């Protein structure tokens, strides 16, 4: 499941967590490269238009969120505000 929750230095933080639960009725579901992905319905407003991709650079490897709704983000890119 992918979503956002309160926390971090900018107010909201992204989370990705594996789940075997069935999606809630209002959750968004999709299949990407054969992988089922669930987006938390409470997080949809914050994630509309967000691009999620794998990043490999001198600082390391990890998942990068490119969120057009974010008005500011911290230096590490883990937290944001709208």
Biotite code that builds the C-alpha atoms (Angstrom):
import biotite.structure as struc

atoms = struc.array([
    struc.Atom([0.000, 0.000, 0.000], chain_id="A", res_id=1, res_name="UNK", atom_name="CA", element="C"),
    struc.Atom([1.172, 3.498, -0.843], chain_id="A", res_id=2, res_name="UNK", atom_name="CA", element="C"),
    struc.Atom([0.010, 6.578, 1.048], chain_id="A", res_id=3, res_name="UNK", atom_name="CA", element="C"),
    struc.Atom([0.890, 9.572, 3.155], chain_id="A", res_id=4, res_name="UNK", atom_name="CA", element="C"),
    struc.Atom([0.661, 10.179, 6.886], chain_id="A", res_id=5, res_name="UNK", atom_name="CA", element="C"),
    struc.Atom([1.386, 13.051, 9.222], chain_id="A", res_id=6, res_name="UNK", atom_name="CA", element="C"),
    struc.Atom([4.946, 13.448, 10.416], chain_id="A", res_id=7, res_name="UNK", atom_name="CA", element="C"),
    struc.Atom([8.420, 14.547, 9.518], chain_id="A", res_id=8, res_name="UNK", atom_name="CA", element="C"),
    struc.Atom([9.823, 18.038, 9.312], chain_id="A", res_id=9, res_name="UNK", atom_name="CA", element="C"),
    struc.Atom([7.350, 19.252, 6.657], chain_id="A", res_id=10, res_name="UNK", atom_name="CA", element="C"),
    struc.Atom([4.080, 17.817, 7.954], chain_id="A", res_id=11, res_name="UNK", atom_name="CA", element="C"),
    struc.Atom([3.446, 14.821, 5.670], chain_id="A", res_id=12, res_name="UNK", atom_name="CA", element="C"),
    struc.Atom([5.543, 11.773, 4.878], chain_id="A", res_id=13, res_name="UNK", atom_name="CA", element="C"),
    struc.Atom([5.197, 9.073, 2.232], chain_id="A", res_id=14, res_name="UNK", atom_name="CA", element="C"),
    struc.Atom([4.871, 5.420, 3.130], chain_id="A", res_id=15, res_name="UNK", atom_name="CA", element="C"),
    struc.Atom([5.044, 2.171, 1.219], chain_id="A", res_id=16, res_name="UNK", atom_name="CA", element="C"),
    struc.Atom([4.191, -0.999, 3.056], chain_id="A", res_id=17, res_name="UNK", atom_name="CA", element="C"),
    struc.Atom([3.478, -4.539, 1.868], chain_id="A", res_id=18, res_name="UNK", atom_name="CA", element="C"),
    struc.Atom([0.002, -5.870, 2.590], chain_id="A", res_id=19, res_name="UNK", atom_name="CA", element="C"),
    struc.Atom([-1.997, -9.010, 2.013], chain_id="A", res_id=20, res_name="UNK", atom_name="CA", element="C"),
    struc.Atom([-5.231, -7.213, 2.904], chain_id="A", res_id=21, res_name="UNK", atom_name="CA", element="C"),
    struc.Atom([-7.947, -6.633, 0.380], chain_id="A", res_id=22, res_name="UNK", atom_name="CA", element="C"),
    struc.Atom([-8.253, -2.991, -0.671], chain_id="A", res_id=23, res_name="UNK", atom_name="CA", element="C"),
    struc.Atom([-11.001, -0.886, 0.895], chain_id="A", res_id=24, res_name="UNK", atom_name="CA", element="C"),
    struc.Atom([-13.900, 0.037, -1.368], chain_id="A", res_id=25, res_name="UNK", atom_name="CA", element="C"),
    struc.Atom([-12.547, 3.561, -1.966], chain_id="A", res_id=26, res_name="UNK", atom_name="CA", element="C"),
    struc.Atom([-8.846, 2.660, -2.363], chain_id="A", res_id=27, res_name="UNK", atom_name="CA", element="C"),
    struc.Atom([-7.324, 3.063, -5.815], chain_id="A", res_id=28, res_name="UNK", atom_name="CA", element="C"),
    struc.Atom([-5.881, -0.150, -7.254], chain_id="A", res_id=29, res_name="UNK", atom_name="CA", element="C"),
    struc.Atom([-3.631, -0.683, -10.263], chain_id="A", res_id=30, res_name="UNK", atom_name="CA", element="C"),
    struc.Atom([-1.256, -3.240, -11.694], chain_id="A", res_id=31, res_name="UNK", atom_name="CA", element="C"),
    struc.Atom([2.247, -2.128, -12.719], chain_id="A", res_id=32, res_name="UNK", atom_name="CA", element="C"),
    struc.Atom([4.580, -4.665, -14.353], chain_id="A", res_id=33, res_name="UNK", atom_name="CA", element="C"),
    struc.Atom([2.480, -7.488, -12.886], chain_id="A", res_id=34, res_name="UNK", atom_name="CA", element="C"),
    struc.Atom([2.530, -6.047, -9.345], chain_id="A", res_id=35, res_name="UNK", atom_name="CA", element="C"),
    struc.Atom([-0.751, -5.092, -7.658], chain_id="A", res_id=36, res_name="UNK", atom_name="CA", element="C"),
    struc.Atom([-0.528, -1.638, -6.090], chain_id="A", res_id=37, res_name="UNK", atom_name="CA", element="C"),
    struc.Atom([-3.042, -0.125, -3.675], chain_id="A", res_id=38, res_name="UNK", atom_name="CA", element="C"),
    struc.Atom([-3.174, 3.618, -2.990], chain_id="A", res_id=39, res_name="UNK", atom_name="CA", element="C"),
    struc.Atom([-4.823, 4.530, 0.314], chain_id="A", res_id=40, res_name="UNK", atom_name="CA", element="C"),
    struc.Atom([-8.082, 6.395, -0.339], chain_id="A", res_id=41, res_name="UNK", atom_name="CA", element="C"),
    struc.Atom([-7.296, 8.922, 2.402], chain_id="A", res_id=42, res_name="UNK", atom_name="CA", element="C"),
    struc.Atom([-4.042, 9.786, 0.588], chain_id="A", res_id=43, res_name="UNK", atom_name="CA", element="C"),
    struc.Atom([-5.405, 10.152, -2.962], chain_id="A", res_id=44, res_name="UNK", atom_name="CA", element="C"),
    struc.Atom([-5.841, 13.935, -2.705], chain_id="A", res_id=45, res_name="UNK", atom_name="CA", element="C"),
    struc.Atom([-2.146, 14.345, -1.827], chain_id="A", res_id=46, res_name="UNK", atom_name="CA", element="C"),
    struc.Atom([-0.851, 11.892, -4.434], chain_id="A", res_id=47, res_name="UNK", atom_name="CA", element="C"),
    struc.Atom([-2.798, 12.834, -7.583], chain_id="A", res_id=48, res_name="UNK", atom_name="CA", element="C"),
    struc.Atom([-0.286, 13.222, -10.407], chain_id="A", res_id=49, res_name="UNK", atom_name="CA", element="C"),
    struc.Atom([2.646, 11.906, -8.353], chain_id="A", res_id=50, res_name="UNK", atom_name="CA", element="C"),
    struc.Atom([5.350, 10.003, -10.221], chain_id="A", res_id=51, res_name="UNK", atom_name="CA", element="C"),
    struc.Atom([7.078, 7.261, -8.251], chain_id="A", res_id=52, res_name="UNK", atom_name="CA", element="C"),
    struc.Atom([10.359, 5.957, -9.620], chain_id="A", res_id=53, res_name="UNK", atom_name="CA", element="C"),
    struc.Atom([13.542, 4.200, -8.618], chain_id="A", res_id=54, res_name="UNK", atom_name="CA", element="C"),
    struc.Atom([16.525, 6.529, -8.185], chain_id="A", res_id=55, res_name="UNK", atom_name="CA", element="C"),
    struc.Atom([20.195, 5.563, -8.401], chain_id="A", res_id=56, res_name="UNK", atom_name="CA", element="C"),
    struc.Atom([22.728, 8.340, -7.830], chain_id="A", res_id=57, res_name="UNK", atom_name="CA", element="C"),
    struc.Atom([25.807, 9.261, -5.801], chain_id="A", res_id=58, res_name="UNK", atom_name="CA", element="C"),
    struc.Atom([23.676, 9.659, -2.651], chain_id="A", res_id=59, res_name="UNK", atom_name="CA", element="C"),
    struc.Atom([22.403, 6.087, -2.934], chain_id="A", res_id=60, res_name="UNK", atom_name="CA", element="C"),
    struc.Atom([19.465, 4.158, -4.294], chain_id="A", res_id=61, res_name="UNK", atom_name="CA", element="C"),
    struc.Atom([15.820, 4.361, -3.352], chain_id="A", res_id=62, res_name="UNK", atom_name="CA", element="C"),
    struc.Atom([12.304, 5.301, -4.283], chain_id="A", res_id=63, res_name="UNK", atom_name="CA", element="C"),
    struc.Atom([11.726, 8.904, -5.342], chain_id="A", res_id=64, res_name="UNK", atom_name="CA", element="C"),
    struc.Atom([8.358, 10.676, -5.215], chain_id="A", res_id=65, res_name="UNK", atom_name="CA", element="C"),
    struc.Atom([7.887, 13.526, -7.700], chain_id="A", res_id=66, res_name="UNK", atom_name="CA", element="C"),
    struc.Atom([4.747, 15.201, -6.388], chain_id="A", res_id=67, res_name="UNK", atom_name="CA", element="C"),
    struc.Atom([3.265, 18.187, -8.274], chain_id="A", res_id=68, res_name="UNK", atom_name="CA", element="C"),
    struc.Atom([0.997, 18.926, -5.273], chain_id="A", res_id=69, res_name="UNK", atom_name="CA", element="C"),
    struc.Atom([3.895, 19.533, -2.865], chain_id="A", res_id=70, res_name="UNK", atom_name="CA", element="C"),
    struc.Atom([4.490, 23.215, -2.149], chain_id="A", res_id=71, res_name="UNK", atom_name="CA", element="C"),
    struc.Atom([7.652, 22.464, -0.187], chain_id="A", res_id=72, res_name="UNK", atom_name="CA", element="C"),
    struc.Atom([9.731, 19.459, 0.786], chain_id="A", res_id=73, res_name="UNK", atom_name="CA", element="C"),
    struc.Atom([12.650, 18.709, 3.056], chain_id="A", res_id=74, res_name="UNK", atom_name="CA", element="C"),
    struc.Atom([16.184, 18.218, 1.787], chain_id="A", res_id=75, res_name="UNK", atom_name="CA", element="C"),
    struc.Atom([15.982, 14.432, 1.967], chain_id="A", res_id=76, res_name="UNK", atom_name="CA", element="C"),
    struc.Atom([12.741, 14.357, -0.067], chain_id="A", res_id=77, res_name="UNK", atom_name="CA", element="C"),
    struc.Atom([10.967, 12.162, 2.466], chain_id="A", res_id=78, res_name="UNK", atom_name="CA", element="C"),
    struc.Atom([8.512, 14.751, 3.764], chain_id="A", res_id=79, res_name="UNK", atom_name="CA", element="C"),
    struc.Atom([6.439, 17.465, 2.113], chain_id="A", res_id=80, res_name="UNK", atom_name="CA", element="C"),
    struc.Atom([3.633, 19.961, 2.634], chain_id="A", res_id=81, res_name="UNK", atom_name="CA", element="C"),
    struc.Atom([0.754, 21.087, 0.411], chain_id="A", res_id=82, res_name="UNK", atom_name="CA", element="C"),
])
